[in-house]
Amino acid sequence: MEKLRRSMMFVPGNNPGKLQSAGVYGTDSVIFDLEDAVAITEKDAARHLVYNAIKSINYPCEVAVRINHIQTPFGRDDLLAVLPAKPDLIRLPKAESAEEIRIVDDIISQVEQDCGFASGTIKMGAAIETAIGLRQAYEIATASNRMTFLAIGGEDFIADLKTTRSKNGRELFVPRSELLLAARAAGIQAIDTVFSDVNDEEGFIEEVMMIKGLGFDGKSVINPRQAGLVHKVFQPTEKEIAQAKRILAAYEEALAKKSGVIALDGKMIDGPIVTRAERVLAYAAALKR
């Protein structure tokens, strides 16, 4: 099964305490942030802190770094500072073109070569945060073999749409759907935006259930409490696991008998149903259920 990225938690790159403790919360990924969380005057210090954290701490999860956009004065310096520590993944914010992805890819490739890392081991993801970026989402997703996900940056996207965020997120329904389609067409994951009100647990759970229903693979989070809630929503239930096992057993029995008709409990079983059952069991296996 592809790597789980149910929760990708942002951690300020200029906070030594949070960098040190980032691995204890059980998130699937941590994202050390060199962009929005770090003031211009602290960029150099944050790069140094993130480099040393990755080099010295054995995190039990995927380690990503959100750099500043590659066309700012800071993006290239971010990459050159942190790549020698060999993070698992680089997340590019505000992506708007395939060319930006290729520029980052080239820099990563050169550092991998210089440091003796196996080619292609450092992956990439990109956040779509503008209407222009969404129009180029598929091209961005397929611009490099390193690309593993597209994420939507909700707050910036809403600002670009010149609207405000509603409780039910209706203004992001089309962008979310189009981003998901682009990611699926490219064969990579789709990650949802952060939910900024950490005290609204009910609203957060409703949003996670909604994006799971749309087909997203996970969600960016800003608080460890949110990560646990995401995992509970995405975790297959015992009932779902049991039903998936029954579906696959019926499917395998039909194949053994060379039967062209497959049914369970009076309902036809076709290819998509089998695929969903396989995904549930793969998910359960990944979670050691």
Secondary structure, DSSP 4 states (H G I P E B T S, - for coil): -PPP-SEEEEEETT-HHHHHHGGGS--SEEEEESSTTS-GGGHHHHHHHHHHHHHH---SSEEEEEPPPTTSSSHHHHHHHHGGG--SEEEESS---HHHHHHHHHHHHHHHHHHTPPTT-SEEEEEE-SHHHHHTHHHHHTS-TTEEEEEE-HHHHHHHHT----TT-GGGHHHHHHHHHHHHHHT-EEEEPP---TT-HHHHHHHHHHHHHHT--EEEESSHHHHHHHHHHHSPPHHHHHHHHHHHHHHHHHHHTT-S--EETTEE--HHHHHHHHHHHHHHHHTT-
